[in-house]
């Protein structure tokens, strides 16, 4: 499955945003390993400074489900910090979003 929301890195740069991207390999996820669908990735486009989520792409199993929460983040202008604070049930695919956002926070 493939899903995306908001801006891709190239689009954000073309619109004048100073951005960075972070990628999460789905093979790192507990639920993906349990289900045997550990191929794919999730990437977010983040505005430097504000840490606002400008866009996201998901390639892999359950991309259709994961993109929903990322679409909410883009639509509500949420930051990586706000998403990192969300506690997700374990083991679920939604944990992947929290894991990725926590990696963004550490890299900032």
KEMARDREN-110124 format. One record per atom (N, C-alpha, C): x, y, z; residue in one letter; residue number from 1. Coordinates in Angstrom, 1 decimal. Layout:
N
<<X,Y,Z>,'a',NUM>
...
// end
This chain:
108
<<0.8,-1.2,0.0>,'x',1>
<<0.0,0.0,0.0>,'x',1>
<<0.9,1.2,0.0>,'x',1>
<<0.4,2.3,-0.6>,'x',2>
<<1.1,3.6,-0.6>,'x',2>
<<0.0,4.7,-0.3>,'x',2>
<<0.4,5.6,0.6>,'x',3>
<<-0.4,6.7,1.0>,'x',3>
<<0.4,7.9,1.3>,'x',3>
<<-0.1,9.1,1.1>,'x',4>
<<0.6,10.3,1.4>,'x',4>
<<-0.4,11.4,1.7>,'x',4>
<<0.1,12.4,2.4>,'x',5>
<<-0.7,13.6,2.8>,'x',5>
<<0.2,14.8,2.8>,'x',5>
<<-0.3,15.9,2.5>,'x',6>
<<0.4,17.2,2.6>,'x',6>
<<1.5,17.3,1.5>,'x',6>
<<2.6,17.9,1.9>,'x',7>
<<3.7,18.2,1.0>,'x',7>
<<4.8,17.2,1.0>,'x',7>
<<5.3,16.9,-0.2>,'x',8>
<<6.6,16.1,-0.3>,'x',8>
<<7.7,17.1,0.0>,'x',8>
<<8.9,16.6,0.3>,'x',9>
<<10.0,17.5,0.6>,'x',9>
<<10.3,18.5,-0.5>,'x',9>
<<10.3,18.1,-1.8>,'x',10>
<<10.5,18.9,-2.9>,'x',10>
<<9.5,20.1,-3.0>,'x',10>
<<8.2,19.7,-2.8>,'x',11>
<<7.2,20.7,-2.8>,'x',11>
<<7.3,21.7,-1.7>,'x',11>
<<7.7,21.3,-0.5>,'x',12>
<<7.8,22.2,0.6>,'x',12>
<<9.0,23.2,0.3>,'x',12>
<<10.1,22.7,-0.2>,'x',13>
<<11.2,23.5,-0.5>,'x',13>
<<10.8,24.5,-1.6>,'x',13>
<<10.1,24.1,-2.6>,'x',14>
<<9.7,25.0,-3.7>,'x',14>
<<8.8,26.1,-3.1>,'x',14>
<<8.1,25.8,-2.1>,'x',15>
<<7.2,26.8,-1.5>,'x',15>
<<7.9,27.7,-0.4>,'x',15>
<<9.2,27.5,-0.3>,'x',16>
<<9.9,28.4,0.6>,'x',16>
<<10.1,27.9,2.0>,'x',16>
<<9.7,26.7,2.3>,'x',17>
<<9.9,26.1,3.7>,'x',17>
<<11.3,25.6,3.9>,'x',17>
<<11.8,25.8,5.0>,'x',18>
<<13.1,25.2,5.4>,'x',18>
<<12.7,23.8,6.1>,'x',18>
<<13.0,22.7,5.5>,'x',19>
<<12.5,21.4,5.9>,'x',19>
<<13.6,20.4,6.2>,'x',19>
<<13.2,19.4,6.9>,'x',20>
<<14.0,18.2,7.0>,'x',20>
<<13.0,17.0,7.0>,'x',20>
<<13.5,15.8,6.7>,'x',21>
<<12.7,14.7,6.6>,'x',21>
<<13.3,13.6,7.6>,'x',21>
<<12.4,12.8,8.1>,'x',22>
<<12.8,11.7,8.9>,'x',22>
<<12.1,10.4,8.4>,'x',22>
<<12.8,9.3,8.4>,'x',23>
<<12.2,8.1,7.9>,'x',23>
<<12.3,7.0,9.0>,'x',23>
<<11.2,6.2,9.0>,'x',24>
<<11.1,5.1,9.9>,'x',24>
<<10.9,3.8,9.1>,'x',24>
<<11.8,2.8,9.3>,'x',25>
<<11.8,1.6,8.6>,'x',25>
<<10.8,0.7,9.3>,'x',25>
<<9.8,0.2,8.6>,'x',26>
<<8.7,-0.6,9.2>,'x',26>
<<9.2,-1.9,9.8>,'x',26>
<<10.4,-2.4,9.4>,'x',27>
<<10.9,-3.6,9.9>,'x',27>
<<11.2,-3.5,11.4>,'x',27>
<<11.3,-2.2,11.9>,'x',28>
<<11.6,-2.0,13.3>,'x',28>
<<10.4,-2.1,14.2>,'x',28>
<<9.2,-2.2,13.6>,'x',29>
<<8.0,-2.2,14.4>,'x',29>
<<7.6,-3.6,14.9>,'x',29>
<<7.2,-3.7,16.1>,'x',30>
<<6.8,-5.0,16.8>,'x',30>
<<5.6,-5.6,16.0>,'x',30>
<<4.6,-4.8,15.8>,'x',31>
<<3.4,-5.4,15.2>,'x',31>
<<3.7,-5.8,13.8>,'x',31>
<<4.4,-5.1,13.0>,'x',32>
<<4.8,-5.5,11.7>,'x',32>
<<5.6,-6.8,11.7>,'x',32>
<<6.4,-7.0,12.6>,'x',33>
<<7.2,-8.2,12.8>,'x',33>
<<6.3,-9.4,13.1>,'x',33>
<<5.4,-9.2,14.0>,'x',34>
<<4.4,-10.2,14.5>,'x',34>
<<3.5,-10.6,13.3>,'x',34>
<<3.0,-9.7,12.5>,'x',35>
<<2.2,-9.9,11.4>,'x',35>
<<2.9,-10.4,10.1>,'x',35>
<<4.2,-10.3,10.1>,'x',36>
<<5.0,-10.8,9.0>,'x',36>
<<5.0,-9.8,7.8>,'x',36>
<<4.7,-8.5,8.1>,'x',37>
<<4.6,-7.5,7.0>,'x',37>
<<5.6,-6.4,7.4>,'x',37>
<<6.9,-6.7,7.5>,'x',38>
<<7.9,-5.8,7.9>,'x',38>
<<8.6,-5.1,6.8>,'x',38>
<<8.0,-5.0,5.6>,'x',39>
<<8.7,-4.2,4.6>,'x',39>
<<8.0,-2.9,4.4>,'x',39>
<<8.8,-1.9,4.1>,'x',40>
<<8.2,-0.6,3.9>,'x',40>
<<8.8,0.5,4.8>,'x',40>
<<8.3,1.7,4.7>,'x',41>
<<8.8,2.8,5.4>,'x',41>
<<7.7,3.9,5.6>,'x',41>
<<8.0,4.8,6.5>,'x',42>
<<7.2,6.0,6.7>,'x',42>
<<8.1,7.1,6.8>,'x',42>
<<7.8,8.2,6.2>,'x',43>
<<8.6,9.4,6.2>,'x',43>
<<7.8,10.6,6.4>,'x',43>
<<8.3,11.6,7.2>,'x',44>
<<7.6,12.8,7.5>,'x',44>
<<8.4,14.0,7.0>,'x',44>
<<7.8,15.0,6.6>,'x',45>
<<8.4,16.3,6.2>,'x',45>
<<8.1,17.3,7.3>,'x',45>
<<9.1,17.8,7.9>,'x',46>
<<9.0,18.7,9.0>,'x',46>
<<9.6,20.1,8.8>,'x',46>
<<8.9,21.1,9.2>,'x',47>
<<9.4,22.4,9.1>,'x',47>
<<10.4,22.7,10.2>,'x',47>
<<11.6,23.1,9.9>,'x',48>
<<12.6,23.3,10.9>,'x',48>
<<12.1,24.5,11.7>,'x',48>
<<12.6,24.6,12.9>,'x',49>
<<12.2,25.7,13.8>,'x',49>
<<10.8,25.3,14.5>,'x',49>
<<9.7,25.4,13.8>,'x',50>
<<8.4,25.2,14.4>,'x',50>
<<8.2,23.7,14.6>,'x',50>
<<8.9,22.8,13.9>,'x',51>
<<8.7,21.3,14.0>,'x',51>
<<7.3,20.9,13.5>,'x',51>
<<6.6,21.7,12.8>,'x',52>
<<5.3,21.4,12.3>,'x',52>
<<5.4,20.3,11.2>,'x',52>
<<4.5,19.4,11.2>,'x',53>
<<4.4,18.3,10.2>,'x',53>
<<3.8,18.9,8.9>,'x',53>
<<4.5,18.9,7.8>,'x',54>
<<4.0,19.5,6.6>,'x',54>
<<3.5,18.4,5.6>,'x',54>
<<4.0,17.2,5.8>,'x',55>
<<3.6,16.1,5.0>,'x',55>
<<4.1,14.8,5.4>,'x',55>
<<3.6,13.7,4.9>,'x',56>
<<4.0,12.4,5.2>,'x',56>
<<3.7,11.4,4.1>,'x',56>
<<4.5,10.4,4.0>,'x',57>
<<4.3,9.3,3.1>,'x',57>
<<4.5,8.0,3.8>,'x',57>
<<3.7,7.0,3.4>,'x',58>
<<3.8,5.7,4.0>,'x',58>
<<3.7,4.7,2.9>,'x',58>
<<4.7,3.7,2.9>,'x',59>
<<4.7,2.6,1.9>,'x',59>
<<4.8,1.4,2.7>,'x',59>
<<3.8,0.5,2.6>,'x',60>
<<3.8,-0.8,3.3>,'x',60>
<<2.4,-1.1,3.8>,'x',60>
<<2.4,-2.3,4.5>,'x',61>
<<1.1,-2.8,5.1>,'x',61>
<<0.5,-1.7,6.0>,'x',61>
<<-0.8,-1.6,5.9>,'x',62>
<<-1.5,-0.6,6.8>,'x',62>
<<-1.2,0.8,6.5>,'x',62>
<<-0.7,1.2,5.4>,'x',63>
<<-0.5,2.6,5.0>,'x',63>
<<-1.8,3.3,5.1>,'x',63>
<<-2.9,2.7,4.6>,'x',64>
<<-4.2,3.3,4.6>,'x',64>
<<-4.6,3.7,6.0>,'x',64>
<<-4.3,2.9,7.0>,'x',65>
<<-4.7,3.3,8.4>,'x',65>
<<-3.7,4.3,9.0>,'x',65>
<<-2.4,4.2,8.8>,'x',66>
<<-1.5,5.1,9.3>,'x',66>
<<-1.6,6.5,8.8>,'x',66>
<<-2.0,6.6,7.5>,'x',67>
<<-2.1,8.0,7.0>,'x',67>
<<-3.2,8.8,7.6>,'x',67>
<<-4.2,8.2,8.2>,'x',68>
<<-5.2,8.9,8.8>,'x',68>
<<-4.8,9.8,9.9>,'x',68>
<<-4.0,9.2,10.8>,'x',69>
<<-3.4,10.0,11.9>,'x',69>
<<-2.5,11.1,11.5>,'x',69>
<<-1.7,10.8,10.4>,'x',70>
<<-0.8,11.7,9.9>,'x',70>
<<-1.5,12.9,9.2>,'x',70>
<<-2.6,12.5,8.5>,'x',71>
<<-3.5,13.6,7.9>,'x',71>
<<-4.0,14.5,8.9>,'x',71>
<<-4.5,14.0,10.0>,'x',72>
<<-4.9,14.8,11.1>,'x',72>
<<-3.8,15.8,11.6>,'x',72>
<<-2.6,15.3,11.7>,'x',73>
<<-1.5,16.1,12.2>,'x',73>
<<-1.2,17.2,11.2>,'x',73>
<<-1.2,16.9,9.9>,'x',74>
<<-1.0,17.9,8.9>,'x',74>
<<-2.1,18.9,8.9>,'x',74>
<<-3.4,18.5,8.9>,'x',75>
<<-4.5,19.3,8.9>,'x',75>
<<-4.7,20.3,10.1>,'x',75>
<<-4.3,19.8,11.2>,'x',76>
<<-4.4,20.6,12.5>,'x',76>
<<-3.1,21.3,12.8>,'x',76>
<<-2.1,21.2,11.9>,'x',77>
<<-0.8,21.9,12.0>,'x',77>
<<-0.1,21.5,13.3>,'x',77>
<<-0.1,20.2,13.6>,'x',78>
<<0.5,19.7,14.8>,'x',78>
<<2.1,19.6,14.6>,'x',78>
<<2.8,19.5,15.7>,'x',79>
<<4.2,19.4,15.6>,'x',79>
<<4.7,18.0,15.9>,'x',79>
<<5.9,17.7,15.6>,'x',80>
<<6.5,16.4,16.0>,'x',80>
<<6.4,16.2,17.5>,'x',80>
<<6.6,17.3,18.3>,'x',81>
<<6.6,17.1,19.7>,'x',81>
<<5.2,16.7,20.2>,'x',81>
<<4.1,17.3,19.6>,'x',82>
<<2.8,16.9,20.0>,'x',82>
<<2.5,15.5,19.6>,'x',82>
<<2.9,15.0,18.5>,'x',83>
<<2.7,13.6,18.1>,'x',83>
<<3.5,12.6,19.0>,'x',83>
<<4.7,13.1,19.3>,'x',84>
<<5.6,12.2,20.2>,'x',84>
<<5.0,11.9,21.5>,'x',84>
<<4.1,12.8,22.0>,'x',85>
<<3.5,12.7,23.3>,'x',85>
<<2.3,11.8,23.4>,'x',85>
<<1.8,11.4,22.2>,'x',86>
<<0.6,10.5,22.1>,'x',86>
<<1.1,9.1,22.5>,'x',86>
<<0.3,8.5,23.4>,'x',87>
<<0.6,7.1,23.8>,'x',87>
<<-0.4,6.2,23.0>,'x',87>
<<0.2,5.3,22.3>,'x',88>
<<-0.5,4.3,21.4>,'x',88>
<<-0.6,3.0,22.1>,'x',88>
<<-1.6,2.2,21.8>,'x',89>
<<-1.7,0.8,22.4>,'x',89>
<<-0.6,-0.1,21.8>,'x',89>
<<-0.1,-1.0,22.5>,'x',90>
<<0.9,-2.0,22.1>,'x',90>
<<0.4,-3.4,22.0>,'x',90>
<<0.7,-4.1,21.0>,'x',91>
<<1.4,-3.8,19.8>,'x',91>
<<0.4,-3.4,18.7>,'x',91>
<<0.5,-2.2,18.2>,'x',92>
<<-0.3,-1.7,17.1>,'x',92>
<<0.6,-1.0,16.1>,'x',92>
<<0.1,-0.9,14.9>,'x',93>
<<0.8,-0.2,13.8>,'x',93>
<<0.9,1.3,14.2>,'x',93>
<<0.0,1.9,14.9>,'x',94>
<<0.0,3.3,15.3>,'x',94>
<<1.2,3.7,16.1>,'x',94>
<<1.8,2.7,16.8>,'x',95>
<<3.0,2.9,17.5>,'x',95>
<<4.1,3.4,16.7>,'x',95>
<<4.1,3.1,15.4>,'x',96>
<<5.1,3.5,14.4>,'x',96>
<<5.2,5.0,14.3>,'x',96>
<<4.1,5.7,14.4>,'x',97>
<<4.0,7.1,14.3>,'x',97>
<<4.7,7.7,15.5>,'x',97>
<<4.3,7.3,16.7>,'x',98>
<<5.0,7.8,17.9>,'x',98>
<<6.5,7.5,17.9>,'x',98>
<<6.9,6.3,17.5>,'x',99>
<<8.3,6.0,17.5>,'x',99>
<<9.0,6.9,16.5>,'x',99>
<<8.5,7.2,15.4>,'x',100>
<<9.1,8.1,14.4>,'x',100>
<<9.2,9.5,15.0>,'x',100>
<<8.1,10.0,15.6>,'x',101>
<<8.2,11.4,16.2>,'x',101>
<<9.2,11.5,17.3>,'x',101>
<<9.3,10.4,18.1>,'x',102>
<<10.3,10.5,19.2>,'x',102>
<<11.7,10.5,18.6>,'x',102>
<<11.9,9.9,17.5>,'x',103>
<<13.2,10.0,16.8>,'x',103>
<<13.5,11.3,16.3>,'x',103>
<<12.5,12.0,15.8>,'x',104>
<<12.6,13.4,15.4>,'x',104>
<<13.0,14.3,16.5>,'x',104>
<<12.4,14.1,17.7>,'x',105>
<<12.7,14.9,18.8>,'x',105>
<<14.2,14.7,19.3>,'x',105>
<<14.7,13.5,19.2>,'x',106>
<<16.1,13.2,19.6>,'x',106>
<<17.0,13.8,18.6>,'x',106>
<<16.6,13.9,17.4>,'x',107>
<<17.6,14.4,16.3>,'x',107>
<<17.6,15.9,16.3>,'x',107>
<<16.6,16.6,16.9>,'x',108>
<<16.5,18.0,16.9>,'x',108>
<<17.5,18.7,17.7>,'x',108>
// end
